[in-house]
Amino acid sequence: MSDVVALRAARVDDAERLYAWANDPVARSASAQGEPIAWDTHLAWLTAVLVNERRHLYVAERAGAPVGTARLDRADDEPHVAVVSLNIAPEARGRGVGRALLAALTAEARALGYARLRAFVKASNEASARAFLATGYALVGDAALGGAAAQRYELEL
Ligand SMILES: CC(C)(COP(=O)(O)OP(=O)(O)OC[C@H]1O[C@@H](n2cnc3c(N)ncnc32)[C@H](O)[C@@H]1OP(=O)(O)O)[C@@H](O)C(=O)NCCC(=O)NCCS
C-alpha cells in the first residue's frame, strides 16, 4: 500500500464518515471519553470545530479515498504548541497510514507556525505509541487520559 497521505480541511459533508470513525469501539477506547457519541452531539461538535480558529480538523486521503482524520488544537496557555489527535478508518489501520498521516501533519503544523506538537496516548495503545515514536516524537512523561494511565509525546518542529 502506498504510504502517501494527503490532508485536506474537513467539511460539514464529512460528518457521516467522521461519525462512523469516531464511534468505532477501538477509537472510543483510545480516547479520553469512552462512551458512544450521539449524532446530534457529533454534529454540534463538528459545526463548532469548523469555525474555531484554534482548531484545525483534517481528513486524510490516500489515492483520493478518505482513510482517516486528524486534528491540531492550539494548547490553552501555549500558543506555539498544538495538541495532535488522529483516528484512522478501521479498515485502513495497520498498514502505515497512521505513520504517513503523522508525517503529513508535521508538515502542516510547521506551515501553520507551530513550534511543538504534543500527543496524549493511553498506555494500552501500542499502535499509537509506535506511530508517534516512528515519526520522531519523544516520550516526555506520564499523563492521565479519561482516568486511564497515558503518556505524553512531543515533537519539536
Ligand atoms: C493508533 C493508530 C492511529 C495507528 O495508525 P495505523 O495506521 O493503524 O498504524 P500504522 O500502520 O501506521 O503503524 C504504526 C505502528 O504501530 C504498529 N502497529 C500497527 N497496528 C498495531 C497493533 N494493532 N498493535 C500493535 N502495534 C501496531 C506498526 O507496526 C507500526 O509500528 P512500527 O512503526 O514500529 O513498525 C490507528 O490504529 C487508530 O486510528 N486507532 C484508533 C484510534 C487511536 O488510537 N487514535 C490515537 C489516539 S492517541
PDBQT file of the ligand as one rigid body, heavy atoms in Angstrom, charges set to zero:
ROOT
HETATM    1  C1  LIG A 201      -3.328   4.224  16.514  1.00  0.00    +0.000 C 
HETATM    2  C2  LIG A 201      -3.463   4.468  15.001  1.00  0.00    +0.000 C 
HETATM    3  C3  LIG A 201      -3.565   5.962  14.744  1.00  0.00    +0.000 C 
HETATM    4  C4  LIG A 201      -2.196   3.920  14.314  1.00  0.00    +0.000 C 
HETATM    5  O1  LIG A 201      -2.368   4.056  12.926  1.00  0.00    +0.000 OA
HETATM    6  P1  LIG A 201      -2.217   2.780  11.956  1.00  0.00    +0.000 P 
HETATM    7  O2  LIG A 201      -2.363   3.225  10.576  1.00  0.00    +0.000 OA
HETATM    8  O3  LIG A 201      -3.133   1.718  12.447  1.00  0.00    +0.000 OA
HETATM    9  O4  LIG A 201      -0.716   2.339  12.309  1.00  0.00    +0.000 OA
HETATM   10  P2  LIG A 201       0.498   2.125  11.295  1.00  0.00    +0.000 P 
HETATM   11  O5  LIG A 201       0.150   1.023  10.356  1.00  0.00    +0.000 OA
HETATM   12  O6  LIG A 201       0.931   3.432  10.745  1.00  0.00    +0.000 OA
HETATM   13  O7  LIG A 201       1.579   1.558  12.302  1.00  0.00    +0.000 OA
HETATM   14  C5  LIG A 201       2.166   2.371  13.296  1.00  0.00    +0.000 C 
HETATM   15  C6  LIG A 201       2.995   1.480  14.203  1.00  0.00    +0.000 C 
HETATM   16  O8  LIG A 201       2.116   0.712  15.038  1.00  0.00    +0.000 OA
HETATM   17  C7  LIG A 201       2.333  -0.668  14.829  1.00  0.00    +0.000 C 
HETATM   18  N1  LIG A 201       1.012  -1.264  14.870  1.00  0.00    +0.000 N 
HETATM   19  C8  LIG A 201       0.026  -1.140  13.938  1.00  0.00    +0.000 A 
HETATM   20  N2  LIG A 201      -1.068  -1.782  14.372  1.00  0.00    +0.000 NA
HETATM   21  C9  LIG A 201      -0.769  -2.309  15.571  1.00  0.00    +0.000 A 
HETATM   22  C10 LIG A 201      -1.490  -3.074  16.516  1.00  0.00    +0.000 A 
HETATM   23  N3  LIG A 201      -2.756  -3.440  16.309  1.00  0.00    +0.000 N 
HETATM   24  N4  LIG A 201      -0.862  -3.427  17.662  1.00  0.00    +0.000 NA
HETATM   25  C11 LIG A 201       0.399  -3.058  17.901  1.00  0.00    +0.000 A 
HETATM   26  N5  LIG A 201       1.156  -2.320  17.036  1.00  0.00    +0.000 NA
HETATM   27  C12 LIG A 201       0.560  -1.967  15.897  1.00  0.00    +0.000 A 
HETATM   28  C13 LIG A 201       3.001  -0.794  13.495  1.00  0.00    +0.000 C 
HETATM   29  O9  LIG A 201       3.781  -1.957  13.413  1.00  0.00    +0.000 OA
HETATM   30  C14 LIG A 201       3.842   0.454  13.483  1.00  0.00    +0.000 C 
HETATM   31  O10 LIG A 201       4.976   0.263  14.325  1.00  0.00    +0.000 OA
HETATM   32  P3  LIG A 201       6.465   0.463  13.763  1.00  0.00    +0.000 P 
HETATM   33  O11 LIG A 201       6.489   1.860  13.165  1.00  0.00    +0.000 OA
HETATM   34  O12 LIG A 201       7.287   0.332  14.987  1.00  0.00    +0.000 OA
HETATM   35  O13 LIG A 201       6.622  -0.611  12.761  1.00  0.00    +0.000 OA
HETATM   36  C15 LIG A 201      -4.728   3.739  14.431  1.00  0.00    +0.000 C 
HETATM   37  O14 LIG A 201      -4.623   2.369  14.652  1.00  0.00    +0.000 OA
HETATM   38  C16 LIG A 201      -6.033   4.264  15.017  1.00  0.00    +0.000 C 
HETATM   39  O15 LIG A 201      -6.596   5.207  14.482  1.00  0.00    +0.000 OA
HETATM   40  N6  LIG A 201      -6.517   3.641  16.115  1.00  0.00    +0.000 N 
HETATM   41  C17 LIG A 201      -7.765   4.057  16.753  1.00  0.00    +0.000 C 
HETATM   42  C18 LIG A 201      -7.733   5.492  17.287  1.00  0.00    +0.000 C 
HETATM   43  C19 LIG A 201      -6.480   5.814  18.054  1.00  0.00    +0.000 C 
HETATM   44  O16 LIG A 201      -5.930   5.007  18.800  1.00  0.00    +0.000 OA
HETATM   45  N7  LIG A 201      -6.007   7.050  17.859  1.00  0.00    +0.000 N 
HETATM   46  C20 LIG A 201      -4.822   7.559  18.522  1.00  0.00    +0.000 C 
HETATM   47  C21 LIG A 201      -5.173   8.088  19.869  1.00  0.00    +0.000 C 
HETATM   48  S1  LIG A 201      -3.713   8.727  20.693  1.00  0.00    +0.000 SA
ENDROOT
TORSDOF 0
